Amino acid sequence: MDYTFSDKTSALKPSAIREILKAASIPGMIPFAAGNPAPETFPTGQIAQITERILREQPIPALQYGVTEGVSALLSEIKTQLVDPEGIGSDNDAMLVTSGAQQVMDLAAKVLCNEGDTVICENPSFIGSLNCFRSYNANLVGVDLEADGINIELLEDALKREKNVRFIYVIPNFQNPSGVTMSVEKRRAVYALAKKYNTLILEDNPYGALRVRGEFLPSIKSMDADGRVIYAGSLSKILAPGLRVGFALAPKEIIAKMTVGKQTSDVHTPILSQMLACEWLRETDLQGHFMTIRDIYRRKMDLMCDLIDSEMRGFFRFQRPEGGLFVWCELPQGVDMLKFCKRALKRMVAVVPGTAFSVDENRPSSCVRMNFSTPADDRIIEGMKVLGKLRERYEKHIAAGKTDI
């Protein structure tokens, strides 16, 4: 029979990243297209011990239904160890445990956006969030990024021009996909513009703990004096993503609506995951753990970036990030980015085409996203050498007056 889908989903397309990840699962494929944390950062032994203890000592609470807001002990640990040190939150704020930070974006759009309302996003931006906003038929408006974050002049132009702007979505730290970090001055400017034009900010901070160089910068939420910032946090990059534990910190009125919205989606985040995360936060020297995983990411990032310098020899233009998981690389003018990605794939190296992250899906891109956290060091070396050989082929054809091979 013929199937008719809702207007909200009929326009949605499979994520380009997920489609490439299917190819990345082919044996022997080098996964520069992934976005997974480095598996060597997972405290697997500690997770096994905590899980065994919970199921031995508290099996019924771990396996029974729970409250939507989250396990109270976990909320307390998140506040003490992740929220208070950041200097965020006020007496008017509340928290909600979510199934990963991605659910914060979904719930924010669900409770704030009517069809046709506007969401302003950095361009490029995280495809998971963009598709989430599209699923509510929001009008997405992209504002280009600069080396120090969103273009403030263009942001104000969009706020003046667009109707029913419900929120501005930003990833200030090591933005996905660009790796860009928003300067303190621009963080203040974004907040000032949100206040001037009376809209909200959705601040997504999954990578904040993964700073490997430079100074830690205050979050936009730390500047929130009048309750207009929704903060999305996550344990995926510091503990393990498969547990699906994230959290929202926002004004109480917004959290109350998000809680009702979550009840219609999944009732609550898995209780066993929440209890495990709570015990892990209690038992772990968090600052020591951060130092350990930052050392791993610093080494892997520097390895990839140094190899981009030596193997690509200017063919890739890029800005070395200060943290996070990704390097954003721009191809030479005239080189077809999608064909480059396909040729890399044939050579068993998977990278993500920049068009996957465009707010305007029809807007061309000359960039690719490279991930350094997932592949082992020897695979990073191997993959970059493969791309270096591909670069040589392109350069020979460019020297002959051609832009394609």
DRENLUM-106792 format. One record per residue: x, z, y of N, C-alpha, C in turn; residue in three letters. Coordinates in pm, whole numbers, padded with zeros to 5 digits, always signed. Each point is the difference from the previous one (the first is absolute). Layout:
BEGIN
XZYXZYXZYALA/...
This chain:
BEGIN
+00084+00000-00119-00084+00000+00119+00088+00000+00125MET/-00059-00028+00114+00070+00006+00128-00013+00141+00056ASP/+00110+00050+00055+00001+00136+00054+00009-00005+00152TYR/-00080+00079+00065+00002+00010+00145+00056+00137+00038THR/+00106-00002+00079+00066+00125+00038-00039+00039+00143PHE/+00021+00125+00031-00037+00051+00133+00085-00065+00107SER/-00054-00003+00120+00076-00054+00113+00129+00077+00021ASP/-00002+00129-00032+00120+00082+00022+00115-00037-00092LYS/-00030-00053-00118+00107-00030-00095+00024-00149-00023THR/-00093-00084+00039+00014-00142-00032+00120-00064+00067SER/+00039+00054+00117+00113-00058+00072+00134+00058-00043ALA/-00003+00105-00082+00125+00063-00041+00072-00085-00104LEU/+00131-00005+00012+00083-00075-00093+00095+00095-00071LYS/+00045-00038-00119+00097+00086-00068+00123+00019+00087PRO/+00054+00122+00000+00121+00027+00077+00113-00090-00046SER/+00066-00066+00097+00114-00086-00033+00110+00082-00066ALA/+00012+00126+00042+00103+00085-00060-00032+00024-00147ILE/-00126+00031-00029-00038+00027-00139+00017-00125-00085ARG/-00031-00116+00056+00015-00123-00077+00148-00026-00031GLU/+00086+00025+00098+00144-00019-00023+00052+00105-00097ILE/-00058+00122+00009+00043+00104-00093-00032-00035-00145LEU/-00105-00081-00019-00026-00048-00136+00118-00082-00050LYS/+00051-00087+00087+00117-00079-00037+00123+00090-00013ALA/+00004+00105+00084+00114+00090-00005+00009+00076-00131ALA/-00112+00007-00073+00001+00070-00128+00056-00085-00114SER/+00028-00127+00029+00061-00086-00101+00137+00057-00038ILE/+00031+00011-00127+00130+00055-00040+00114-00074+00068PRO/+00090+00074+00059+00116-00058+00066-00018-00022+00149GLY/-00126+00009+00051-00025-00022+00143+00061+00115+00081MET/+00065-00033+00111+00058+00101+00088-00102+00032+00108ILE/-00050+00126+00005-00120+00032+00078+00027+00040+00145PRO/+00049-00093+00081+00011+00028+00143-00138-00002+00067PHE/-00104-00039-00072-00135-00007+00055-00076+00131-00013ALA/+00052+00093-00075-00074+00124-00025+00001+00089+00124ALA/-00076+00106-00006+00000+00099+00107+00002+00140-00057GLY/+00050+00012-00120-00003+00129-00070+00117+00088+00043ASN/-00021+00131+00003+00114+00090+00022+00102-00015-00113PRO/+00122+00040+00029+00105-00007-00102-00035+00095-00113ALA/-00008-00050-00124-00041+00087-00111+00095+00117-00024PRO/+00127-00017+00041+00095+00109-00021-00026+00118+00094GLU/-00091-00016+00096-00037+00113+00087-00111+00085-00059THR/-00064-00045-00107-00111+00077-00057+00054+00123-00074PHE/-00051+00119+00032+00044+00121-00071-00074+00013-00134PRO/+00031-00089-00092-00079-00011-00123+00004+00127-00086THR/+00117+00061-00010+00009+00122-00080-00084+00112+00058GLY/+00006+00015+00131-00078+00104+00067-00150-00028-00014GLN/-00038-00127+00013-00141-00037-00016-00050+00035-00140ILE/+00082-00030-00101-00039+00030-00139-00018+00150-00020ALA/+00092+00080+00053-00009+00145-00016-00124+00056+00070GLN/-00024-00046+00121-00115+00051+00076-00131-00039-00068ILE/-00007-00125-00045-00123-00046-00067-00029+00081-00125THR/+00105+00022-00079-00018+00079-00123-00049+00140+00032GLU/+00055+00059+00105-00038+00136+00036-00144+00006+00050ARG/-00039-00097+00080-00137-00003+00051-00100-00013-00115ILE/+00027-00092-00092-00094-00024-00110-00001+00115-00099LEU/+00107+00078-00002+00003+00117-00088-00069+00120+00066ARG/+00022+00020+00130-00048+00120+00067-00132-00019+00075GLU/-00025-00123+00051-00121-00025+00080-00069-00131-00041GLN/-00026-00019-00128-00052-00130-00044-00138-00033+00056PRO/-00089+00098+00008-00136-00029+00046-00003-00039+00147ILE/+00060+00078+00090+00003-00043+00141+00065-00138+00019PRO/+00102-00031-00081+00070-00127+00015-00084-00119-00045ALA/-00091+00025-00095-00076-00110-00061-00146-00004+00043LEU/-00041+00096+00081-00139+00007+00045-00016-00069+00135GLN/-00126-00027+00038-00026-00049+00135+00051+00101+00104TYR/+00031-00051+00118+00043+00087+00110-00070-00039+00129GLY/+00036+00067+00109-00060-00030+00129+00065-00124+00059VAL/-00076-00073+00079+00047-00126+00056+00116+00020+00095THR/-00003+00107+00079+00104+00020+00102+00140+00013-00059GLU/+00008+00048-00124+00130+00017-00064+00022+00142-00045GLY/+00094+00018-00091+00036+00133-00050+00055+00081+00118VAL/-00058+00116+00024+00035+00078+00120+00147+00038+00002SER/+00057+00031-00115+00141+00038-00005+00089-00118+00038ALA/-00039-00121-00040+00077-00118+00037-00009-00025+00150LEU/-00120+00012+00055-00016-00018+00145+00089+00098+00076LEU/+00010+00122-00049+00085+00100+00063+00147-00039-00007SER/+00044-00049-00116+00140-00042-00016+00032-00121+00087GLU/-00093-00095+00007+00022-00117+00085+00015+00043+00145ILE/-00088+00091+00043+00008+00047+00138+00133+00068+00027LYS/+00041+00089-00090+00121+00078+00021+00126-00086-00006THR/+00005-00093-00095+00125-00071-00027+00008-00140+00061GLN/-00115-00064+00025+00004-00137+00049-00060-00017+00139LEU/-00099+00080+00033-00070-00015+00128+00064+00084+00110VAL/+00014+00131-00025+00056+00088+00103+00142-00039+00042ASP/+00089-00035-00093+00135-00041+00043+00001-00124+00090PRO/-00104-00082-00011-00010-00119+00085-00059+00033+00137GLU/-00048+00123+00015-00059+00038+00127-00131-00070+00028GLY/-00078-00026-00106-00125-00073+00017-00117+00088-00041ILE/-00116-00036+00052-00121+00073-00033-00032+00106+00106GLY/-00130+00025+00016-00047+00099+00096-00117+00077-00061SER/-00053+00096+00074-00113+00077-00050-00124-00086-00020ASP/-00003-00115+00066-00115-00090-00015+00017-00099-00114ASN/+00115+00005-00070+00027-00093-00110-00033+00062-00134ASP/-00026-00086-00096-00018+00040-00139+00072-00101-00089ALA/+00011+00034-00129+00068-00088-00095-00091-00035-00115MET/+00029-00115-00059-00071-00049-00119+00103-00059-00095LEU/+00002+00047-00125+00087-00060-00101-00062-00132-00045VAL/+00079-00106-00003-00050-00132-00034+00074-00057-00121THR/-00056-00106-00056+00064-00068-00112+00103-00098+00055SER/+00112+00054+00042+00103-00077+00067-00034-00021+00146GLY/+00101-00033+00081-00025-00023+00142-00088-00121+00023ALA/+00002-00095-00094-00085-00119+00014-00146+00039+00019GLN/-00044+00107-00065-00140+00039+00014-00031+00051+00140GLN/+00099+00050+00071-00025+00042+00138-00045-00120+00083VAL/+00067-00114-00020-00038-00120+00073-00142-00044-00036MET/-00033+00008-00128-00132-00039-00045-00108+00090+00060ASP/+00023+00131-00005-00099+00093+00050-00014-00008+00152LEU/+00111-00021+00068-00007-00014+00146-00085-00120+00038ALA/+00025-00113-00067-00079-00120+00029-00146+00020-00039ALA/-00023+00067-00112-00137+00021-00049-00083+00081+00099LYS/+00060+00105+00057-00079+00090+00085+00001-00039+00147VAL/+00092-00089+00040+00011-00032+00142-00045-00140+00037LEU/+00005-00094-00095-00019-00142+00034-00135-00053-00046CYS/-00075-00057+00093-00111-00087-00034+00055-00141-00014ASN/-00076-00087-00067+00044-00138-00015+00021-00063+00138GLU/+00115-00065+00016+00031-00065+00126+00077+00085+00097GLY/+00009+00132-00025+00082+00086+00086+00147-00039-00014ASP/+00077+00032+00102+00139-00044+00006+00097+00109-00044THR/+00097-00041-00080+00115+00083-00034+00124-00074+00047VAL/+00079+00064+00084+00124-00060+00048+00114+00045-00090ILE/+00079-00095-00046+00109+00027-00095+00130-00059+00051CYS/+00110+00062-00040+00129-00064+00019+00001-00130-00080GLU/+00071-00099+00050+00010-00127-00071+00147-00038-00015ASN/+00052-00003-00126-00070+00014-00129-00031+00146-00030PRO/-00081+00021-00108-00034+00136-00040-00023+00004-00151SER/-00021+00121-00050-00015+00024-00143-00125-00067-00054PHE/+00017-00086-00099-00110-00080-00052-00111+00087-00060ILE/+00036+00113-00061-00102+00087-00058-00097+00052+00104GLY/+00052+00039+00116-00086+00048+00107-00080-00114+00061SER/+00064-00115+00022-00070-00114+00058-00119-00040-00088LEU/+00021-00007-00130-00110-00036-00090-00109+00106-00001ASN/+00041+00125+00014-00099+00108+00008-00090-00021+00121CYS/+00060-00025+00116-00080-00020+00122-00086-00126-00011PHE/+00056-00104-00063-00078-00123-00020-00122+00026-00088ARG/+00013+00091-00095-00111+00025-00092-00121+00059+00070SER/+00020+00054+00121-00111+00051+00080-00040-00098+00109TYR/+00048-00123-00014-00031-00107+00097+00039+00038+00142ASN/+00112+00071+00012+00051+00033+00133+00064-00124+00061ALA/+00001-00005+00131+00069-00105+00074+00144+00046+00021ASN/+00093-00059-00075+00141+00041+00009+00069-00076+00112LEU/+00069+00073+00085+00075-00058+00111+00145+00045-00013VAL/+00091-00095-00015+00141+00032-00018+00075+00001+00132GLY/+00092+00096+00013+00089+00008+00116+00143-00005-00052VAL/+00077-00094+00053+00134-00025-00053+00091+00121+00015ASP/+00093+00009-00095+00102+00105+00003+00125-00049+00072LEU/+00069+00094+00061+00133-00023+00055+00099+00087-00077GLU/+00126-00003+00039+00103+00074-00074-00024+00150+00002ALA/-00073+00050+00102-00026+00144+00011-00148+00032-00014ASP/-00074-00089-00066-00141+00029-00026-00095-00095+00069GLY/-00126+00035-00001-00107-00088+00049+00022-00037+00147ILE/-00035-00124+00035+00010-00049+00137-00108+00068+00084ASN/+00040+00089+00089-00094+00082+00075-00084-00084+00096ILE/+00061-00099+00063-00075-00085+00093-00110-00076-00073GLU/+00033-00056-00116-00100-00073-00077-00106+00094-00057LEU/+00041+00123-00031-00097+00098-00049-00104+00029+00109LEU/+00046+00019+00121-00097+00027+00107-00088-00121+00026GLU/+00057-00120-00009-00082-00120+00016-00113-00002-00103ASP/+00034+00035-00125-00101+00001-00106-00106+00107+00026ALA/+00041+00116+00047-00094+00107+00027-00094-00037+00115LEU/+00052-00074+00098-00085-00047+00110-00099-00106-00047LYS/+00048-00087-00087-00076-00121-00037-00103+00025-00108ARG/+00035+00077-00101-00084+00012-00119-00111+00102+00019GLU/-00112-00026-00065-00114+00090+00005-00001+00093-00121LYS/-00054+00118+00020-00022+00096-00110+00128+00025-00080ASN/+00108+00031+00069+00124+00035-00069-00015+00141-00057VAL/-00002+00010-00131-00023+00129-00065+00129+00080-00016ARG/+00109-00069-00032+00129+00070-00006+00115-00100+00001PHE/+00117+00054+00031+00126-00074-00005+00074+00048-00125ILE/+00034-00093-00089+00068+00037-00124+00150-00028+00014TYR/+00082+00104-00019+00145-00015+00014+00072+00073-00113VAL/+00119-00052-00033+00093+00064-00094+00129+00021+00079ILE/+00015+00113+00068+00112+00015+00093+00138+00008-00064PRO/+00009+00052-00122+00131+00021-00064+00027-00104-00107ASN/+00104-00085+00023+00046-00096-00100-00117-00085-00050PHE/-00062-00065+00094-00127-00068-00021+00005-00097-00118GLN/-00109-00006-00073-00016-00094-00111-00082-00119+00050ASN/+00061-00120+00007+00120-00044-00071+00127-00005+00083PRO/-00006+00018+00132+00110-00037+00088+00118+00096-00004SER/-00022+00125-00045+00106+00100+00005+00024+00058+00138GLY/-00075-00046+00101+00020+00042+00139-00046+00144+00019VAL/+00075+00075+00082-00040+00135+00041-00043-00003+00146THR/-00118+00052+00027-00052+00005+00136+00075+00106+00081MET/+00045-00036+00118+00073+00093+00086-00093+00111+00048SER/+00061+00112+00044-00079+00111+00054-00079-00046+00121VAL/+00062-00082+00085-00067-00048+00121-00125-00080-00037GLU/+00010-00082-00102-00116-00080-00039-00106+00086-00070LYS/+00041+00101-00072-00097+00091-00060-00084+00066+00111ARG/+00068+00044+00103-00071+00060+00112-00091-00102+00068ARG/+00050-00123+00013-00078-00104+00067-00124-00038-00082ALA/+00013-00007-00132-00116-00031-00085-00105+00109+00017VAL/+00044+00125-00001-00095+00110+00016-00067-00006+00137TYR/+00079-00028+00103-00055-00007+00136-00104-00112+00011ALA/+00026-00113-00064-00096-00111+00003-00127+00033-00079LEU/+00016+00068-00112-00119+00042-00077-00087+00092+00085ALA/+00065+00088+00076-00075+00091+00087-00065-00077+00115LYS/+00076-00093+00060-00051-00076+00114-00122-00082-00038LYS/+00003-00060-00120-00109-00088-00042-00095+00069-00099TYR/+00017+00131-00013-00092+00083-00079-00021-00052-00142ASN/+00111-00012-00072-00009-00038-00141+00086+00096-00082THR/-00001-00018-00132+00074+00084-00093+00127-00070-00046LEU/+00088+00078-00059+00122-00052-00063+00000+00043-00146ILE/+00026-00093-00089+00020+00031-00141+00150-00014-00027LEU/+00066+00114-00015+00146+00003-00017+00033+00016-00148GLU/+00061-00103-00058+00034-00003-00141+00149+00032-00014ASP/+00031+00109-00071+00140+00044-00007+00044+00025-00144ASN/+00003-00105-00085+00040+00023-00139+00151+00012-00019PRO/+00078-00049+00098+00145-00010-00019+00080+00098+00087TYR/-00069+00085+00076+00069+00082+00100+00114+00082-00055GLY/-00013+00052-00123+00104+00084-00057+00121-00079-00047ALA/-00012-00134-00001+00106-00084-00056+00094-00053+00107LEU/+00023+00077+00106+00096-00041+00103+00141+00022-00053ARG/+00081-00105+00006+00136+00009-00053+00106-00001+00110VAL/-00040-00033+00123+00092+00008+00113-00082+00008+00129ARG/+00063+00049+00106-00069+00016+00126-00077+00131+00007GLY/-00062+00024+00114-00071+00125+00025-00146-00008-00045GLU/-00050+00110-00053-00142+00009-00031-00079+00001+00130PHE/-00107-00078+00005-00078-00015+00122-00136+00068-00015LEU/-00053+00054+00107-00130+00068-00009-00111-00099-00033PRO/-00094+00043-00081-00114-00086-00033-00093-00011+00119SER/-00083-00102+00000-00101-00013+00104-00098+00117-00011ILE/-00027+00043-00122-00092+00113-00020+00051+00125+00072LYS/+00130+00017+00011+00054+00118+00069-00030-00004+00149SER/-00038-00116+00052-00034-00016+00142-00150+00010+00024MET/-00077+00023-00105-00145-00010+00006-00062+00124+00063ASP/-00028-00009+00130-00055+00114+00072-00152-00003+00009ALA/-00061-00115-00035-00146-00008+00016-00071-00061-00120ASP/+00060+00015-00119-00070-00033-00124-00030-00146-00018GLY/+00104-00087+00015-00026-00143-00019+00096-00063-00101ARG/+00072+00082-00077+00093-00054-00100-00041+00046-00140VAL/-00018-00098-00090-00019+00025-00143+00135-00025-00066ILE/+00053+00101-00067+00133-00009-00060-00012-00014-00151TYR/+00065-00101-00055-00001-00024-00145+00137+00037-00057ALA/+00002+00099-00088+00123+00041-00067-00007-00025-00149GLY/+00115+00010-00067+00003-00035-00142+00112+00073-00071SER/-00023+00032-00127+00106+00051-00087+00057-00110-00089LEU/-00048-00123+00017+00040-00109-00089+00149-00030+00008SER/+00057+00008+00119+00141-00037+00016+00094+00117-00017LYS/-00054+00123-00001+00088+00116-00017-00016+00067-00136ILE/-00111-00027-00068-00021+00056-00133-00016-00114-00101LEU/-00118-00061-00008-00021-00113-00090-00131-00068+00038ALA/-00002-00132+00010-00121-00069+00045-00113-00001-00101PRO/+00032+00008-00129-00104-00005-00101-00092+00120+00000GLY/+00041+00108+00064-00086+00118+00010-00114-00022+00097LEU/+00018-00094+00094-00103-00036+00099-00045+00121+00081ARG/+00095+00065+00065-00031+00113+00087+00045-00033+00142VAL/-00098-00010+00089+00026-00017+00142-00087+00098+00077GLY/+00004-00011+00133-00085+00089+00078-00026-00059+00138PHE/-00113+00038+00055-00036-00034+00138-00002+00127+00082ALA/+00055-00008+00121-00006+00108+00097-00065-00058+00125LEU/-00114+00055+00039-00077-00061+00108-00096+00103+00057ALA/-00062-00031+00114-00102+00091+00054-00106+00034-00104PRO/-00049+00123+00006-00093+00051-00102-00122-00090-00018LYS/-00051-00053+00112-00120-00083-00008+00026-00126-00082GLU/+00118-00058+00017+00035-00121-00075+00023+00033-00147ILE/+00072+00111-00026+00025+00039-00140-00131+00028-00072ILE/-00097+00060+00068-00130+00027-00063-00066-00129-00046ALA/+00003-00103+00084-00058-00128-00038+00081-00067-00110LYS/+00134+00008+00007+00084-00059-00103-00024+00068-00135MET/-00026+00128+00004-00028+00074-00124-00125-00053-00067THR/-00106-00021+00078-00123-00058-00055+00027-00140-00053VAL/+00081-00078+00074+00035-00134-00045+00077+00001-00130GLY/+00087+00098-00018+00077+00010-00124-00089+00038-00118LYS/-00101+00082+00028-00092+00040-00108-00070-00121-00062GLN/-00021-00106+00078-00065-00120-00054+00100-00092-00069THR/+00129+00029+00013+00102-00087-00059+00054+00055-00131SER/+00056+00121+00004+00064+00053-00121-00023+00151-00019ASP/-00091+00058+00078-00034+00143-00007+00115+00088+00049VAL/+00116-00014-00064+00120+00073+00045+00123-00063-00063HIS/+00114+00027+00058+00128-00041-00057+00023+00081-00128THR/+00056-00062-00106+00016+00071-00128+00059+00141+00017PRO/-00068+00097-00057+00038+00140+00018+00136+00029-00064ILE/+00027-00057-00117+00130+00023-00063+00113-00048+00090LEU/-00016-00117+00062+00102-00050+00092+00018+00095+00118SER/-00112+00051+00051+00008+00092+00114+00071+00130-00038GLN/-00034+00055-00115+00063+00125-00043+00148-00020-00026MET/+00033-00114-00059+00141-00031-00025+00076-00011+00132LEU/-00058-00073+00096+00066-00016+00129+00017+00134+00070ALA/-00100+00085-00011+00006+00133+00062+00115+00082-00058CYS/+00007+00005-00133+00106+00077-00065+00137-00058+00031GLU/+00008-00132+00006+00129-00063+00032+00045+00037+00141TRP/-00091-00004+00096+00036+00039+00137+00043+00146+00005LEU/-00066+00087-00075+00034+00142-00001+00140+00024-00056ARG/+00035-00074-00105+00122+00028-00075+00123-00074+00052GLU/-00021-00102+00081+00108-00091+00036+00066+00039+00132THR/+00132-00007+00002+00073+00005+00127-00020-00136+00065ASP/-00102-00010+00083-00042-00130+00050+00109-00068+00083LEU/+00068+00076+00084+00105-00060+00082+00116-00049-00088GLN/+00031+00077-00103+00103-00046-00094-00042-00126-00073GLY/-00128-00005-00039-00054-00120-00067+00006-00119+00094HIS/-00038+00020+00126+00006-00109+00097+00144-00052+00016PHE/+00095+00089+00004+00140-00042+00014+00042-00085-00120MET/-00044+00040-00119+00035-00075-00121-00058-00140+00001THR/-00130-00012+00031-00061-00132-00004+00047-00086+00117ILE/+00031+00061+00114+00053-00078+00112+00136-00059-00035ARG/+00082+00074-00073+00130-00053-00043-00019-00123-00089ASP/-00100+00006-00087-00027-00113-00089-00044-00121+00082ILE/-00094+00021+00093-00050-00113+00079+00105-00054+00096TYR/+00083+00087+00054+00108-00046+00089+00095-00094-00076ARG/+00037+00041-00120+00091-00082-00080-00062-00135-00033ARG/-00126+00001-00043-00065-00124-00041-00026-00091+00121LYS/-00041+00058+00112-00021-00080+00120+00129-00064+00047MET/+00105+00080+00007+00127-00055+00047+00054-00106-00095ASP/-00022+00018-00128+00043-00100-00097-00070-00132+00027LEU/-00133+00002+00014-00072-00124+00024+00039-00062+00135MET/+00005+00081+00104+00030-00055+00133+00141-00055+00007CYS/+00095+00068-00062+00138-00052-00002+00006-00133-00075ASP/-00078-00011-00108-00002-00125-00076-00074-00111+00076LEU/-00101+00035+00079-00064-00101+00084+00104-00056+00097ILE/+00082+00089+00056+00106-00046+00091+00098-00092-00070ASP/+00043+00040-00119+00107-00077-00067-00052-00122-00075SER/-00117+00008-00061-00050-00110-00081-00084-00100+00080GLU/-00074+00048+00099-00088-00090+00076+00068-00054+00126MET/+00101+00069+00050+00088-00051+00106-00077-00055+00120ARG/-00095+00079+00047-00076-00042+00117-00123-00083-00031GLY/-00017-00044-00123-00119-00077-00039-00125+00087+00016PHE/+00013+00128-00035-00104+00099+00028+00036+00072+00130PHE/-00094+00004+00093+00013+00086+00117-00080+00127-00028ARG/+00062+00116+00020-00070+00125-00033+00053+00114+00085PHE/-00082+00102+00008+00035+00124+00068+00013+00108-00106GLN/+00119+00061-00009+00022+00103-00101-00089+00121+00033ARG/-00091+00037-00091-00092+00110+00030+00070+00136-00005PRO/-00067+00100+00054+00052+00137+00000-00055+00081-00116GLU/-00087-00061-00079-00059+00071-00113-00105-00087-00066GLY/-00080+00062-00087-00105-00074-00067+00047-00072-00124GLY/-00070-00109-00034+00025-00070-00127+00029-00148+00016LEU/-00009-00054+00124-00004-00146+00014+00097-00053+00105PHE/+00040-00126-00023+00076-00077+00098-00078-00128+00027VAL/-00022-00029+00127-00080-00115+00044+00097-00107+00045TRP/-00005-00115-00064+00100-00105+00022-00066-00128+00051CYS/+00056-00056+00106-00052-00123+00060+00086-00118-00042GLU/-00065-00106-00046+00068-00121-00043+00031-00090+00119LEU/+00096-00092-00015+00031-00092+00109-00119-00086+00039PRO/-00004-00040+00125-00107-00087+00048-00003-00129-00082GLN/-00120-00038-00041-00016-00123-00075-00001+00017-00150GLY/+00046+00116-00049-00001+00025-00145-00140+00048-00040VAL/-00059-00066-00097-00134+00036-00047+00008+00130-00079ASP/-00058+00107+00058+00012+00132-00060-00065+00008-00137MET/-00119-00057-00015-00068+00008-00129+00076-00074-00109LEU/+00056-00115+00034+00081-00072-00098+00125+00079-00036LYS/+00058+00066+00098+00117+00085-00028-00037+00109-00100PHE/-00116+00065+00021-00043+00105-00093-00021-00054-00141CYS/-00060-00119-00008-00024-00060-00131+00130-00037-00069LYS/+00097-00048+00078+00129-00037-00060+00076+00124-00044ARG/-00011+00108+00076+00061+00125-00042-00065+00049-00129ALA/-00133-00014-00009-00072+00044-00119+00044-00077-00124LEU/+00021-00131+00016+00047-00080-00112+00139+00043-00046LYS/+00075+00061+00092+00133+00049-00033-00003+00147-00040ARG/-00121+00049-00026-00024+00135-00052+00029+00110+00103MET/-00028-00032+00127+00006+00101+00106-00133-00004+00075VAL/-00073+00111+00001-00131+00005+00065+00011+00067+00136ALA/-00038-00074+00106-00010+00056+00135-00142-00025+00049VAL/-00043+00075+00103-00137-00015+00049-00002-00088+00124VAL/-00083-00105+00002-00012-00084+00120-00060+00078+00116PRO/+00052-00024+00120-00045+00073+00117-00145-00021+00034GLY/-00057-00114-00040-00141-00027+00029-00092+00103-00063THR/+00046+00067-00106-00083+00101-00066-00034+00116+00094ALA/+00079+00018+00106-00015+00115+00088-00057-00037+00136PHE/-00041-00125+00017-00051-00045+00129-00143+00049+00021SER/-00026+00053+00119-00136+00040+00033-00090-00123+00004VAL/+00051-00107+00059-00068-00130-00003+00052-00075-00122ASP/-00085-00015-00100+00044-00056-00128+00044-00146+00012GLU/-00038-00066+00108+00040-00140+00019+00126-00015+00083ASN/+00054+00113+00047+00119-00006+00083+00124-00021-00086ARG/+00083-00099+00033+00121-00024-00081+00103+00111+00018PRO/+00089+00011-00095+00108+00099+00006+00128-00063-00054SER/+00111+00040+00056+00130-00048-00050+00078+00115-00063SER/-00070+00108-00036+00067+00120-00050-00035+00029-00146CYS/+00086+00077-00063-00026+00053-00134+00032+00149+00001VAL/-00073+00074-00086+00028+00143-00014+00082+00023-00126ARG/+00108+00078+00016+00089+00033-00112-00006+00152-00023MET/-00016+00038-00125-00005+00141-00037+00129+00039-00072ASN/+00062+00111+00045+00124+00045-00062-00018+00123-00087PHE/-00117+00063+00002-00017+00127-00070-00025-00016-00149SER/-00069-00108-00037-00042-00015-00140+00112-00045-00093THR/+00074-00110+00033+00101-00047-00095+00122+00093-00008PRO/+00060+00005-00117+00126+00074-00017+00110-00069+00080ALA/+00107+00071+00026+00108-00053+00083+00054-00132-00053ASP/+00022-00008-00132+00057-00123-00054-00096-00117+00015ASP/-00131+00028+00001-00098-00106+00018-00006-00045+00147ARG/+00022+00095+00093+00009-00038+00140+00117-00097+00020ILE/+00113+00033-00059+00119-00086+00011-00029-00137-00060ILE/-00056-00001-00120-00030-00127-00068-00098-00084+00080GLU/-00107+00065+00049-00101-00074+00075+00053-00058+00129GLY/+00081+00074+00070+00055-00051+00126+00097-00114-00025MET/+00070+00002-00111+00089-00113-00032-00082-00126-00030LYS/-00113+00018-00067-00090-00113-00026-00050-00058+00132VAL/-00043+00086+00091-00048-00048+00129+00113-00062+00080LEU/+00121+00051-00018+00115-00061+00067+00023-00143-00047GLY/-00016-00026-00129+00012-00136-00053-00110-00090+00055LYS/-00122+00056+00013-00110-00076+00057+00029-00031+00146LEU/+00059+00094+00072+00039-00023+00139+00100-00114+00011ARG/+00094-00007-00092+00098-00108+00003-00067-00136-00013GLU/-00100-00009-00087-00071-00127-00017-00072-00040+00127ARG/-00064+00098+00063-00070-00029+00126+00099-00046+00106TYR/+00110+00068+00011+00095-00033+00107+00060-00139-00018GLU/+00018-00041-00124+00050-00136-00024-00102-00103+00048LYS/-00125+00027-00026-00104-00095+00042-00022+00005+00150HIS/+00013+00118+00060-00013+00010+00146+00114-00075+00068ILE/+00121+00012-00058+00114-00073+00055-00019-00150-00009ALA/-00079-00042-00099-00027-00144-00016-00122-00044+00081ALA/-00050+00090+00084-00113-00035+00087-00135+00025-00064GLY/-00004+00072-00111-00127+00030-00068-00028+00149+00013LYS/-00128+00038-00009-00035+00141+00004-00056+00048-00133THR/-00020-00090-00095-00056+00037-00128+00091-00046-00110ASP/-00017+00057-00120+00085-00039-00112-00087-00042-00119ILE/
